[in-house]
Amino acid sequence: MPYSFELNDAPLFMANHDSAYFVEIAKRQFDTLYAEGGKVMCLALHPFLFGQPHTIGHLREILRYITSHDGVWMTTADDIADHYLEHHYDTQLAYAASLPTAGSR
C-alpha cells in the first residue's frame, strides 16, 4: 500500500502544522488523484495524534469530503489484499510461472 509521508499526521504535527492544514492538503491530494482516476490515497493517521477530541472534527471533514464523491472505495489494507487475492492473484501466479527461470536462459 502506498504510504504517504506528506499525508502523515506525525511529521506534520511535529513541524507545528495544525489539523486544519492537514484537512487542506488532504483535500488537495484527493482532488488531484480523483481527477486522474483510479488512484490509491493513503492517510497515515495515528489515533494518539489525529484521534484526539480537538482534531477529530477535522478528520470527519476529510472523510465527508472524500466520500461525497462518486466511486470512492473507503477500505483497509486487508480489504485491498483480499480483493487482489480474489480477483488477480491466480492470473499473476500463472504469469509468473510462465516466465523462464534464471537457469533456463
Phi and psi restraints in degrees (value plus and minus 20) as a CYANA .aco file:
   2 PRO   PHI     -84.0   -44.0
   2 PRO   PSI     120.3   160.3
   3 TYR   PHI    -144.7  -104.7
   3 TYR   PSI      91.3   131.3
   4 SER   PHI    -110.5   -70.5
   4 SER   PSI     101.3   141.3
   5 PHE   PHI     -91.9   -51.9
   5 PHE   PSI     -55.8   -15.8
   6 GLU   PHI     -88.3   -48.3
   6 GLU   PSI     -53.7   -13.7
   7 LEU   PHI    -126.3   -86.3
   7 LEU   PSI      30.4    70.4
   8 ASN   PHI    -139.9   -99.9
   8 ASN   PSI     101.6   141.6
   9 ASP   PHI     -84.9   -44.9
   9 ASP   PSI     -50.2   -10.2
  10 ALA   PHI     -82.8   -42.8
  10 ALA   PSI     -76.2   -36.2
  11 PRO   PHI     -86.0   -46.0
  11 PRO   PSI     -51.0   -11.0
  12 LEU   PHI     -86.9   -46.9
  12 LEU   PSI     -64.5   -24.5
  13 PHE   PHI     -90.0   -50.0
  13 PHE   PSI     -53.3   -13.3
  14 MET   PHI     -87.3   -47.3
  14 MET   PSI     -46.8    -6.8
  15 ALA   PHI    -109.2   -69.2
  15 ALA   PSI      -6.4    33.6
  16 ASN   PHI      46.1    86.1
  16 ASN   PSI       6.0    46.0
  17 HIS   PHI    -103.0   -63.0
  17 HIS   PSI     128.1   168.1
  18 ASP   PHI    -116.6   -76.6
  18 ASP   PSI     153.6   193.6
  19 SER   PHI     -88.2   -48.2
  19 SER   PSI     -44.7    -4.7
  20 ALA   PHI     -85.1   -45.1
  20 ALA   PSI     -57.6   -17.6
  21 TYR   PHI     -85.2   -45.2
  21 TYR   PSI     -59.6   -19.6
  22 PHE   PHI     -79.6   -39.6
  22 PHE   PSI     -61.4   -21.4
  23 VAL   PHI     -79.2   -39.2
  23 VAL   PSI     -67.2   -27.2
  24 GLU   PHI     -79.3   -39.3
  24 GLU   PSI     -68.8   -28.8
  25 ILE   PHI     -93.9   -53.9
  25 ILE   PSI     -50.7   -10.7
  26 ALA   PHI     -84.8   -44.8
  26 ALA   PSI     -62.2   -22.2
  27 LYS   PHI     -84.8   -44.8
  27 LYS   PSI     -62.5   -22.5
  28 ARG   PHI     -82.9   -42.9
  28 ARG   PSI     -63.6   -23.6
  29 GLN   PHI     -80.4   -40.4
  29 GLN   PSI     -67.7   -27.7
  30 PHE   PHI     -80.3   -40.3
  30 PHE   PSI     -66.9   -26.9
  31 ASP   PHI     -77.0   -37.0
  31 ASP   PSI     -62.2   -22.2
  32 THR   PHI     -87.0   -47.0
  32 THR   PSI     -68.0   -28.0
  33 LEU   PHI     -86.0   -46.0
  33 LEU   PSI     -58.5   -18.5
  34 TYR   PHI     -84.2   -44.2
  34 TYR   PSI     -61.9   -21.9
  35 ALA   PHI     -83.5   -43.5
  35 ALA   PSI     -52.5   -12.5
  36 GLU   PHI     -96.3   -56.3
  36 GLU   PSI     -45.2    -5.2
  37 GLY   PHI      58.4    98.4
  37 GLY   PSI     114.9   154.9
  38 GLY   PHI      49.1    89.1
  38 GLY   PSI       3.8    43.8
  39 LYS   PHI    -117.3   -77.3
  39 LYS   PSI     138.9   178.9
  40 VAL   PHI    -122.9   -82.9
  40 VAL   PSI     112.0   152.0
  41 MET   PHI    -141.1  -101.1
  41 MET   PSI     106.2   146.2
  42 CYS   PHI    -129.9   -89.9
  42 CYS   PSI     110.1   150.1
  43 LEU   PHI    -125.4   -85.4
  43 LEU   PSI      92.4   132.4
  44 ALA   PHI    -108.3   -68.3
  44 ALA   PSI      83.8   123.8
  45 LEU   PHI    -140.2  -100.2
  45 LEU   PSI     125.5   165.5
  46 HIS   PHI    -140.6  -100.6
  46 HIS   PSI      99.6   139.6
  47 PRO   PHI     -75.0   -35.0
  47 PRO   PSI     -51.6   -11.6
  48 PHE   PHI     -92.3   -52.3
  48 PHE   PSI     -32.0     8.0
  49 LEU   PHI    -126.0   -86.0
  49 LEU   PSI     -87.6   -47.6
  50 PHE   PHI    -105.2   -65.2
  50 PHE   PSI     -28.1    11.9
  51 GLY   PHI    -114.7   -74.7
  51 GLY   PSI      -7.3    32.7
  52 GLN   PHI    -100.2   -60.2
  52 GLN   PSI     135.8   175.8
  53 PRO   PHI     -73.8   -33.8
  53 PRO   PSI     -55.4   -15.4
  54 HIS   PHI    -101.8   -61.8
  54 HIS   PSI     -28.1    11.9
  55 THR   PHI    -137.2   -97.2
  55 THR   PSI     -34.1     5.9
  56 ILE   PHI     -81.9   -41.9
  56 ILE   PSI     -52.3   -12.3
  57 GLY   PHI     -83.0   -43.0
  57 GLY   PSI     -55.0   -15.0
  58 HIS   PHI     -88.5   -48.5
  58 HIS   PSI     -57.7   -17.7
  59 LEU   PHI     -83.9   -43.9
  59 LEU   PSI     -63.2   -23.2
  60 ARG   PHI     -79.0   -39.0
  60 ARG   PSI     -60.5   -20.5
  61 GLU   PHI     -81.4   -41.4
  61 GLU   PSI     -64.5   -24.5
  62 ILE   PHI     -80.7   -40.7
  62 ILE   PSI     -69.5   -29.5
  63 LEU   PHI     -86.5   -46.5
  63 LEU   PSI     -58.3   -18.3
  64 ARG   PHI     -83.5   -43.5
  64 ARG   PSI     -61.2   -21.2
  65 TYR   PHI     -82.5   -42.5
  65 TYR   PSI     -69.3   -29.3
  66 ILE   PHI     -83.3   -43.3
  66 ILE   PSI     -66.4   -26.4
  67 THR   PHI     -95.9   -55.9
  67 THR   PSI     -26.1    13.9
  68 SER   PHI     -98.7   -58.7
  68 SER   PSI     -26.0    14.0
  69 HIS   PHI    -116.9   -76.9
  69 HIS   PSI     126.0   166.0
  70 ASP   PHI     -88.9   -48.9
  70 ASP   PSI     125.4   165.4
  71 GLY   PHI      57.1    97.1
  71 GLY   PSI      -7.0    33.0
  72 VAL   PHI    -105.6   -65.6
  72 VAL   PSI     109.9   149.9
  73 TRP   PHI    -126.4   -86.4
  73 TRP   PSI      83.0   123.0
  74 MET   PHI    -101.8   -61.8
  74 MET   PSI      98.9   138.9
  75 THR   PHI    -169.5  -129.5
  75 THR   PSI    -198.0  -158.0
  76 THR   PHI    -137.4   -97.4
  76 THR   PSI     146.6   186.6
  77 ALA   PHI     -80.0   -40.0
  77 ALA   PSI     -57.8   -17.8
  78 ASP   PHI     -82.3   -42.3
  78 ASP   PSI     -61.6   -21.6
  79 ASP   PHI     -84.8   -44.8
  79 ASP   PSI     -59.0   -19.0
  80 ILE   PHI     -84.5   -44.5
  80 ILE   PSI     -64.0   -24.0
  81 ALA   PHI     -82.6   -42.6
  81 ALA   PSI     -63.2   -23.2
  82 ASP   PHI     -80.9   -40.9
  82 ASP   PSI     -63.0   -23.0
  83 HIS   PHI     -81.6   -41.6
  83 HIS   PSI     -64.9   -24.9
  84 TYR   PHI     -80.6   -40.6
  84 TYR   PSI     -68.1   -28.1
  85 LEU   PHI     -81.6   -41.6
  85 LEU   PSI     -59.5   -19.5
  86 GLU   PHI     -93.7   -53.7
  86 GLU   PSI     -55.1   -15.1
  87 HIS   PHI    -130.2   -90.2
  87 HIS   PSI     -38.6     1.4
  88 HIS   PHI    -152.8  -112.8
  88 HIS   PSI     -40.1    -0.1
  89 TYR   PHI     -79.3   -39.3
  89 TYR   PSI     -69.4   -29.4
  90 ASP   PHI     -80.4   -40.4
  90 ASP   PSI     -61.1   -21.1
  91 THR   PHI     -82.6   -42.6
  91 THR   PSI     -65.5   -25.5
  92 GLN   PHI     -87.6   -47.6
  92 GLN   PSI     -56.6   -16.6
  93 LEU   PHI     -84.7   -44.7
  93 LEU   PSI     -63.6   -23.6
  94 ALA   PHI     -83.6   -43.6
  94 ALA   PSI     -60.4   -20.4
  95 TYR   PHI     -83.8   -43.8
  95 TYR   PSI     -66.2   -26.2
  96 ALA   PHI     -80.8   -40.8
  96 ALA   PSI     -58.7   -18.7
  97 ALA   PHI     -88.1   -48.1
  97 ALA   PSI     -45.0    -5.0
  98 SER   PHI    -102.1   -62.1
  98 SER   PSI     -32.3     7.7
  99 LEU   PHI     -95.6   -55.6
  99 LEU   PSI     126.2   166.2
 100 PRO   PHI     -87.1   -47.1
 100 PRO   PSI     123.3   163.3
 101 THR   PHI    -100.7   -60.7
 101 THR   PSI     145.0   185.0
 102 ALA   PHI     -81.1   -41.1
 102 ALA   PSI     -55.2   -15.2
 103 GLY   PHI     -97.1   -57.1
 103 GLY   PSI     -33.7     6.3
 104 SER   PHI    -118.6   -78.6
 104 SER   PSI     -12.7    27.3
